[in-house]
Amino acid sequence: MKSPTLEQLIFLSFLTHHNVPKIHALLGLMSKQGGLFIFELPDFSKEVVDNCLEKARHSIAMMEANGVEAIPYYSNRYPAALQLIDDFPPVLYVKGSTNWKPNLAAVVGPRDCSASADEKTVLVTRALIEQGFGIVSGLALGVDTIAHEVAVDQGVYTLAVLPGPLDSIYPPQNKELSARILDHGGTLVSELPFGLPLTKHRFLERNRLTTAFSNVVLPIEWREKGGTYKTIKHALKQGKTLLLPQFPTEASAENAIQKLEQQQQRRSMGQLMIARTMEELKEQLSQLFGK
């Protein structure tokens, strides 16, 4: 069966307020009539449908004018790593390089990280770069910002996964950093088209893409039930290698680590490793990825 058009996919984002499970369900209802692919939309009025279609067309025009590429899930330019997750974005919006790197590491952590986490982020990111990894993060303040900056400063590829559309860089404090990422051959991506608002739940939804792009995920600092903890759970669910740099040892994280180990063993999810020193982290990376 022929794939839906880009306009249809973006239309569905506006229609469902970018509810990915709903979009996937509607795609499953797609039917062929008279050579056109029509969606069964019994729950939406003609006025709503027409309005969303107009928004989709305007969004496409604005993205083209601003150098943003919209890549549908069936394109051979769509990242293979995202096709492996159940809730893959129907369209990925990209600015910058689409030469997707095969070896990427996600460096993640809270916005309000501690001073020791700042230093650890620099050390861990440099260690990853020494092992030949590009760096993935979310362009947020704190750990994300430091990881991107280290990569840019060392001339290494970095991929920023934004929570909102690429027409409005978030946080605004990192607009200059986003430009530097592009200037140094990096990439900005989002699953939202121009014109959709950034809402609170988008931050957590973004995290599944950060982990999906990555071969290994390294949480620098985290709290149970926080956003970084949810990123950890995404990594394990997706079968990723999760490497926890626990130096210095954080007593507050030990109970949460034990719970993660139990969950990982019980559900056979991903691979969970703990590094107690920087030397141990480098050794584990070398054993896992062969450099």
Secondary structure, DSSP 4 states (H G I P E B T S, - for coil): -PPPPHHHHHHHHHHTTS-HHHHHHHHHT-EEETTEEE---TTS-HHHHHHHHHHHHHHHHHHHHTT-EEEETTSTTS-HHHHTSTT--SEEEEEE-----S-EEEEE--TT--HHHHHHHHHHHHHHHHTT-EEEE---TTHHHHHHHHHHHTT--EEEE-SS-TTS-SSGGGHHHHHHHHHTT-EEEESS-TTPPP-THHHHHHHHHHHHT-SEEEESS--TTSHHHHHHHHHHHTT-EEEEE--S--HHHHHHHHHHHHHHHHHT-SEEEEESSHHHHHHHHHHHH--
